[in-house]
Amino acid sequence: MASASVRVVVVTGASAGLGEALALEYASPGVTLGLVGRDGARLRACANRCRAKGARVFAGILDVRDAEAMHRWLTDFDEANPIDLVIANAGVASTLASPDDWEDLARTAANVDTNFYGVLHTVLPAISKMRARRQGHIAMVGSLAGLRGMAISPAYCASKAAIKAYGDSVPPLLARDGVVLSVILPGFVKTAMSDVFPGEKPFMWSAERAAIHIRRKLSTGRAEIAFPWLLALGTRLLALLPAAIGDFILGRLSYLPRGGR
């Protein structure tokens, strides 16, 4: 089922940025929201703003890296409020501070644990419930950076590429049980996360504009939502170019480590 008539929505990473904008976009009378985030004060503030718009809101102060806690919270929430739509949005960014910087195992794992495993910890419990009901919609927030790796943020790109690969793999399996899966691939969205990116940020959207666009596309059951379209097209074309040419173009937007590849 596409999300045109959703009444119960879960959003992770709802305490800031795109997640907060999505929560506010879906908040309205008759809608029940399950909001998940790590920052309790900011999550409560978001929940109160959603309530002011007429939504019924349940807030879970959780870290998506905690598989057991996420499973328990999502299962309990779903039993009381069968979920129509899950938006697995929580994520972190990592960029190299300079050409001499390097992402060691700890930094790389921190990205993968949140951006990929955190998504799985969100969607897998929901998928089990939705498959049993034979309806529901799963949305996984990746990034255009998952289409072509950048030297400025290797761990981030790898974690988002994993979301894209997983999101390309399972829809035919879920469709047999009436469950829709969408992969969301934003470009630059104006958030605290994008503020720390040291390179150029072409075609940046506000979080509010992105949330409106995502909701509209999810309502049609779109399998892939990539925006803005010109940056999405350019990123896809980059992936088709020889690596040296792609590296040169991306290096103009940020920088490459000494010696290139």
C-alpha positions in Angstrom: 0.0 0.0 0.0 1.3 3.5 -0.9 1.2 6.1 1.8 -1.6 8.3 0.4 -4.0 7.4 3.3 -1.5 6.7 6.1 -2.7 7.1 9.6 0.2 5.7 11.6 3.7 6.8 10.8 7.1 6.1 12.4 10.0 8.5 11.8 13.5 7.9 13.1 16.0 10.7 13.6 13.0 12.9 14.3 14.7 15.2 16.8 16.4 17.4 14.1 16.9 18.0 10.4 15.0 16.1 7.8 13.4 13.7 10.3 11.9 16.6 12.2 10.6 18.2 9.0 9.1 14.8 8.0 7.4 14.5 11.4 5.9 17.9 11.1 4.9 17.3 7.5 2.9 14.2 8.4 1.4 15.7 11.7 -2.3 16.4 11.4 -5.6 15.4 13.1 -6.3 11.7 12.9 -2.6 10.8 12.4 -0.6 8.9 15.0 3.2 9.5 15.0 5.9 7.3 16.5 9.0 9.5 16.7 12.4 8.1 17.5 15.5 10.1 18.4 18.5 10.3 20.7 18.2 13.9 21.9 15.4 13.8 24.4 14.9 17.5 24.7 14.7 18.1 21.0 12.6 15.1 20.4 10.1 16.3 23.0 10.0 19.7 21.4 9.3 18.1 18.0 6.6 15.9 19.5 4.9 19.0 21.0 5.0 20.8 17.7 3.4 17.8 16.1 0.7 17.6 18.8 0.0 21.3 18.2 -0.8 20.4 14.6 -3.4 17.8 15.9 -1.4 14.6 15.7 -1.3 11.9 18.4 2.4 11.4 19.2 4.5 8.8 21.0 8.2 9.6 21.4 10.9 7.0 21.9 14.3 8.3 23.1 16.3 5.6 21.5 19.6 5.0 19.6 18.9 3.1 16.4 22.1 1.2 16.9 20.5 -0.7 19.7 18.8 -3.5 17.9 17.0 -5.0 21.0 15.6 -1.6 22.2 14.4 -0.7 18.7 12.7 -4.1 18.2 11.0 -3.9 21.6 9.8 -0.3 21.1 8.6 -0.9 17.5 6.8 -4.1 18.4 5.0 -2.5 21.4 4.1 0.6 19.3 2.8 -1.5 16.4 0.7 -3.7 18.6 -1.1 -0.6 19.9 -1.0 1.3 16.6 -0.5 -0.9 13.5 2.0 1.0 11.4 1.2 2.1 7.9 4.5 3.8 7.1 8.0 3.6 8.5 10.6 6.2 7.5 14.0 5.0 8.6 15.8 8.4 8.5 18.3 8.5 11.4 21.8 8.9 10.2 25.2 10.5 10.9 27.7 12.1 8.6 31.5 11.9 8.4 33.8 13.9 6.3 37.6 14.1 6.2 38.7 17.4 7.8 41.7 17.7 5.4 43.6 15.7 2.7 45.7 14.4 5.6 42.7 13.1 7.6 41.7 9.4 7.6 38.7 7.4 8.7 39.9 4.6 10.9 37.9 1.5 11.8 36.1 3.3 14.7 34.9 6.2 12.6 33.9 3.9 9.7 32.0 1.6 12.0 30.2 4.5 13.6 28.8 5.5 10.2 27.9 2.0 9.2 26.3 1.1 12.5 24.0 4.1 12.4 23.4 4.6 8.8 23.0 1.0 7.6 22.4 -1.2 10.7 20.3 1.5 12.3 18.1 1.4 9.2 17.8 -2.4 9.4 17.1 -2.2 13.1 14.1 0.0 12.2 12.7 -1.6 9.1 13.1 -5.4 9.9 10.8 -5.4 12.9 8.2 -3.3 11.0 8.5 -5.6 7.9 7.6 -8.7 10.0 4.4 -7.0 11.2 3.5 -5.6 7.8 4.0 -9.0 6.0 1.7 -10.6 8.5 -0.9 -8.0 7.8 -0.1 -8.0 4.1 0.1 -4.2 3.9 2.4 -1.4 4.8 5.1 0.9 3.4 8.8 1.0 4.3 10.9 4.0 3.4 14.7 4.0 3.8 16.6 7.3 3.6 19.9 6.9 1.8 21.7 9.6 -0.2 22.8 10.4 -3.7 26.3 9.9 -2.2 25.4 6.2 -2.3 25.4 6.2 -6.1 29.0 7.3 -6.4 31.6 7.3 -3.7 33.5 10.5 -2.8 37.0 10.8 -1.4 35.7 13.4 1.1 33.4 11.0 2.9 34.2 7.3 2.2 32.4 5.7 5.2 29.3 7.8 4.7 29.1 6.9 1.0 29.7 3.2 1.8 26.9 3.1 4.4 24.5 4.9 2.0 25.4 2.6 -0.9 24.5 -0.4 1.4 21.0 1.1 1.9 20.6 1.5 -1.9 21.7 -2.1 -2.6 19.4 -3.5 0.1 16.6 -1.3 -1.1 17.0 -2.6 -4.7 17.1 -6.2 -3.5 14.1 -6.8 -1.4 11.1 -5.1 -3.0 10.1 -8.1 -5.2 10.1 -10.2 -2.0 8.0 -7.8 -0.1 5.6 -7.1 -2.9 4.4 -10.7 -2.7 3.1 -9.9 0.8 1.6 -6.5 -0.1 4.4 -4.4 1.4 5.9 -1.5 -0.5 9.5 -0.4 -0.1 10.9 3.0 -1.2 14.5 4.2 -1.2 14.9 8.0 -0.7 18.1 9.5 -2.2 18.4 13.2 -1.2 21.1 15.5 -2.4 22.1 18.3 -0.1 19.5 19.2 2.4 20.0 22.2 4.7 20.6 20.7 8.1 23.2 20.6 10.8 24.6 17.6 9.1 25.1 19.4 5.8 26.5 22.4 7.5 29.7 20.5 8.4 30.3 19.4 4.8 33.4 21.4 3.7 32.9 21.3 -0.1 30.4 22.8 -2.5 26.7 22.1 -1.9 25.0 22.5 -5.3 21.2 22.6 -5.5 20.7 22.6 -1.8 17.0 22.2 -0.6 15.5 23.2 2.7 14.5 20.4 5.0 10.8 21.5 4.7 10.9 21.4 0.9 12.5 18.0 1.0 9.9 16.7 3.4 7.0 17.9 1.2 8.6 16.3 -1.9 9.2 13.0 -0.1 5.7 12.8 1.2 4.2 13.5 -2.2 6.4 10.8 -3.9 5.8 8.2 -1.1 2.0 8.7 -1.6 2.4 7.3 -5.1 4.4 4.3 -3.9 7.5 5.4 -5.8 10.3 2.9 -5.5 13.1 5.4 -5.7 12.9 9.1 -4.7 16.1 10.9 -5.9 16.3 14.7 -5.7 17.0 17.3 -6.8 16.7 15.8 -10.3 19.6 17.6 -11.9 22.1 16.6 -9.2 20.6 13.0 -9.3 21.2 12.9 -13.0 24.7 14.2 -12.7 25.6 11.7 -10.0 24.3 8.8 -12.1 26.3 10.0 -15.0 29.4 10.3 -12.8 29.1 6.6 -11.9 29.3 5.8 -15.6 32.5 7.7 -16.2 36.0 6.3 -15.9 37.1 6.5 -12.3 39.9 9.0 -12.9 37.5 11.4 -14.7 34.9 11.1 -11.9 37.5 11.7 -9.3 38.7 14.8 -11.1 35.1 16.2 -11.2 34.4 15.5 -7.6 37.7 16.9 -6.6 36.6 20.2 -8.0 33.7 20.2 -5.5 35.8 19.1 -2.5 39.3 17.7 -2.6 41.0 14.4 -3.1 43.7 12.8 -0.9 47.2 13.4 -2.1 48.1 11.2 -5.1 44.4 10.6 -6.1 43.5 6.9 -6.2 
